[in-house]
Amino acid sequence: MAFDPHTGQFEFSNWDLQSVIADLLEFIPAPNLLHKASQLSPYECDGLSAYHKVPKMVVLPETIKQCQQIVKYCKKHSIPVIARGAGTGLSGGVLPVEQAIVLSLAKFNRIQKIDPLQRLAIVQPGVRNLAITEAAAQYNLYYAPDPSSQIACSIGGNVAENSGGVHSLKYGLTVNNVLSLKVINSDGDLLDIGGGECMDSPGFDLLALMHGSEGLLGIIVEVTVQLIPKPESAQVVLAAFNKITDAGAAVRDIISSGIIPAGLEMMDKLATQAAEDFVHANYPLAEALLLCELDGSQSEIEQQMEKVNQILKNSHSHDIRLSQNDSERALFWAGRKAAFPAVGRISPDYYCMDGTIPRKALPEVLGKISDFSKQYGLRVANVFHAGDGNLHPLILYDANKTGDLQKAEQFGADILKHCVDKGGTITGEHGVGVEKIDQMCHQFHSSELLKFHQIKALLDESGILNPGKAIPSLHRCAELGAMHVHNGKLPHPDIPRF
Ligand SMILES: Cc1cc2nc3c(=O)[nH]c(=O)nc-3n(C[C@H](O)[C@H](O)[C@H](O)COP(=O)(O)OP(=O)(O)OC[C@H]3O[C@@H](n4cnc5c(N)ncnc54)[C@H](O)[C@@H]3O)c2cc1C
């Protein structure tokens, strides 16, 4: 198999299904080898259903040793391997490429240890995000990063995407909450990465490198996460605005006042309406809805809530409501957390973008998204982690209408390009996958992309781990006419077509 670390080009080998089944049966039980059409269809896509392809085979190992054997076998026979968690990803990260074997971590679903003294949990990668918090609740502890998909997504997938959630503004992303990992590299070796049960370890920070690596650098087979004490109390304030720019100003003023909310989220009118119709949270209908959660001791909350209230009034909010108890707090969040499926009810299909911008650019970027919406003739519902400057425009389209998907893709690409031009990035938390691979050419220079390929080649010299995702080949960028070249020089003399 040809893998060119300079360009990221990869050629797939053509393997025979029956002989691979016969070989794998040596160490994988037959029920854990899926190869019939009826078994394979659930694995053809992730949450980004616009792109799908039925894999040739799915393997469900149950032990680390089996994972190692599969990876070694695939390396020997030049077969690409795609790690798969719960398949809730939104960037096509688990899309089966030509001739790949999908390695599902679904059977790695055990919580191995909860240590309330060390405040940590050691879990297998297929454990659901929310299951960790549920298991830690008996010790009054919880796992902070809370993607809206937390009921289903796996902790292994969270690491591979460096996922965030409503509470990441105060408590950080996955990378800030993981202490160590066990990872299988493409040689099939098991690596211990990070400080184990301690806070840190010497040497290069491979733990950070694995976060957001999208299955390209290794298969995560164990995760040690830190747990934190549940706050004494938490309260949400909900505020409605007639102008989205006023809501943006409120976000700016809350953050610059020195308060760090546990969550600071915004929805526009279309998203609010869809969420209200779906969960009946009793949301006021306005151009923008802001949800701000404060947590800590009761006196801390009261003190900060007074300040937040004043800021909301000064920013012309016409309807301010404070949650009166935990069930009302949960109801206020229910609409926001269900915003994606709610939008799914008002359109045959939607395409979820995930750009980040400096917070100050929020009003301008929202205006631009609205312009693009008119230009492409497609509606857009905006949901965002406002405190983090992380936008999720949901572009509504109909895959059955000729050209609609292409329009949605181009619309999404324009939004992400605009985010980069405003000093932001093409992804905040959903990863690059196949979806944003072309926009990587806009975000990075050729020399930076080359470094990514060189790091990948160091950890996966044969290039078998999730090829064709996350990092575009330099040729691809050149063909798109999007190759940025530093100082008029090419980054490496071996890049053929330059
Ligand atoms: C309704 C909805 C809401 C969402 N809300 C959020 C949100 O608020 N915040 C957020 O960050 N994301 C959100 N997501 C996106 C998604 O849930 C996250 O990206 C999540 O971390 C994916 O986890 P998963 O187990 O489903 O991974 P998968 O989709 O199975 O895989 C995702 C990527 O991780 C890799 N991978 C998975 N497991 C492993 C492993 N063990 N070792 C190595 N690589 C692996 C895969 O190869 C792939 O590249 C949402 C998705 C949906 C559908």
The ligand as an SDF file (V2000), in Angstrom:
LIG
                    3D

 53 58  0  0  0  0  0  0  0  0999 V2000
  -28.0210   15.6900   18.4620 C   0  0  0  0  0  0  0  0  0  0  0  0
  -26.5330   15.8450   18.5690 C   0  0  0  0  0  0  0  0  0  0  0  0
  -26.0110   16.7930   19.4230 C   0  0  0  0  0  0  0  0  0  0  0  0
  -24.6280   16.9510   19.5410 C   0  0  0  0  0  0  0  0  0  0  0  0
  -24.1450   17.8720   20.4220 N   0  0  0  0  0  0  0  0  0  0  0  0
  -22.8180   17.9960   20.5850 C   0  0  0  0  0  0  0  0  0  0  0  0
  -22.2960   18.9350   21.5330 C   0  0  0  0  0  0  0  0  0  0  0  0
  -23.0180   19.6370   22.2410 O   0  0  0  0  0  0  0  0  0  0  0  0
  -20.9520   19.0260   21.6400 N   0  0  0  0  0  0  0  0  0  0  0  0
  -20.1050   18.2460   20.9010 C   0  0  0  0  0  0  0  0  0  0  0  0
  -18.8940   18.3700   21.0520 O   0  0  0  0  0  0  0  0  0  0  0  0
  -20.5860   17.3480   20.0090 N   0  0  0  0  0  0  0  0  0  0  0  0
  -21.8970   17.2000   19.8370 C   0  0  0  0  0  0  0  0  0  0  0  0
  -22.3820   16.2860   18.9290 N   0  0  0  0  0  0  0  0  0  0  0  0
  -21.4370   15.5090   18.1000 C   0  0  0  0  0  0  0  0  0  0  0  0
  -21.0130   14.1220   18.6710 C   0  0  0  0  0  0  0  0  0  0  0  0
  -21.9810   13.6340   19.5790 O   0  0  0  0  0  0  0  0  0  0  0  0
  -19.6280   14.1940   19.3340 C   0  0  0  0  0  0  0  0  0  0  0  0
  -18.6550   14.5040   18.3580 O   0  0  0  0  0  0  0  0  0  0  0  0
  -19.2280   12.8930   20.0480 C   0  0  0  0  0  0  0  0  0  0  0  0
  -18.0190   13.0930   20.7550 O   0  0  0  0  0  0  0  0  0  0  0  0
  -19.0470   11.7120   19.1050 C   0  0  0  0  0  0  0  0  0  0  0  0
  -18.9490   10.5470   19.9130 O   0  0  0  0  0  0  0  0  0  0  0  0
  -19.2930    9.1130   19.2840 P   0  0  0  0  0  0  0  0  0  0  0  0
  -19.0170    8.0930   20.3100 O   0  0  0  0  0  0  0  0  0  0  0  0
  -20.6290    9.1010   18.7060 O   0  0  0  0  0  0  0  0  0  0  0  0
  -18.1630    9.0350   18.1480 O   0  0  0  0  0  0  0  0  0  0  0  0
  -18.2870    8.5200   16.6560 P   0  0  0  0  0  0  0  0  0  0  0  0
  -19.2590    9.3330   15.8940 O   0  0  0  0  0  0  0  0  0  0  0  0
  -18.4690    7.0560   16.6480 O   0  0  0  0  0  0  0  0  0  0  0  0
  -16.8080    8.8540   16.1420 O   0  0  0  0  0  0  0  0  0  0  0  0
  -16.3790   10.1770   16.0430 C   0  0  0  0  0  0  0  0  0  0  0  0
  -14.8790   10.1920   15.6820 C   0  0  0  0  0  0  0  0  0  0  0  0
  -14.1380    9.6420   16.7570 O   0  0  0  0  0  0  0  0  0  0  0  0
  -13.3640    8.5270   16.3390 C   0  0  0  0  0  0  0  0  0  0  0  0
  -13.4230    7.5490   17.4270 N   0  0  0  0  0  0  0  0  0  0  0  0
  -14.5470    7.1110   18.0740 C   0  0  0  0  0  0  0  0  0  0  0  0
  -14.1890    6.2610   19.0470 N   0  0  0  0  0  0  0  0  0  0  0  0
  -12.8280    6.1540   19.0140 C   0  0  0  0  0  0  0  0  0  0  0  0
  -11.8730    5.4180   19.7680 C   0  0  0  0  0  0  0  0  0  0  0  0
  -12.2240    4.6240   20.7740 N   0  0  0  0  0  0  0  0  0  0  0  0
  -10.5570    5.5400   19.4400 N   0  0  0  0  0  0  0  0  0  0  0  0
  -10.1660    6.3680   18.4280 C   0  0  0  0  0  0  0  0  0  0  0  0
  -11.0300    7.0850   17.6900 N   0  0  0  0  0  0  0  0  0  0  0  0
  -12.3400    6.9780   17.9790 C   0  0  0  0  0  0  0  0  0  0  0  0
  -14.0170    8.0430   15.0490 C   0  0  0  0  0  0  0  0  0  0  0  0
  -13.0760    7.4050   14.2190 O   0  0  0  0  0  0  0  0  0  0  0  0
  -14.5220    9.3620   14.4630 C   0  0  0  0  0  0  0  0  0  0  0  0
  -13.4810   10.0040   13.7670 O   0  0  0  0  0  0  0  0  0  0  0  0
  -23.7530   16.1250   18.7760 C   0  0  0  0  0  0  0  0  0  0  0  0
  -24.2870   15.1500   17.9300 C   0  0  0  0  0  0  0  0  0  0  0  0
  -25.6540   15.0060   17.8200 C   0  0  0  0  0  0  0  0  0  0  0  0
  -26.1810   13.9480   16.8990 C   0  0  0  0  0  0  0  0  0  0  0  0
  1  2  1  0
  2  3  1  0
  2 52  2  0
  3  4  2  0
  4  5  1  0
  4 50  1  0
  5  6  2  0
  6  7  1  0
  6 13  1  0
  7  8  2  0
  7  9  1  0
  9 10  1  0
 10 11  2  0
 10 12  1  0
 12 13  2  0
 13 14  1  0
 14 15  1  0
 14 50  1  0
 15 16  1  0
 16 17  1  0
 16 18  1  0
 18 19  1  0
 18 20  1  0
 20 21  1  0
 20 22  1  0
 22 23  1  0
 23 24  1  0
 24 25  2  0
 24 26  1  0
 24 27  1  0
 27 28  1  0
 28 29  2  0
 28 30  1  0
 28 31  1  0
 31 32  1  0
 32 33  1  0
 33 34  1  0
 33 48  1  0
 34 35  1  0
 35 36  1  0
 35 46  1  0
 36 37  1  0
 36 45  1  0
 37 38  2  0
 38 39  1  0
 39 40  1  0
 39 45  2  0
 40 41  1  0
 40 42  2  0
 42 43  1  0
 43 44  2  0
 44 45  1  0
 46 47  1  0
 46 48  1  0
 48 49  1  0
 50 51  2  0
 51 52  1  0
 52 53  1  0
M  END
$$$$
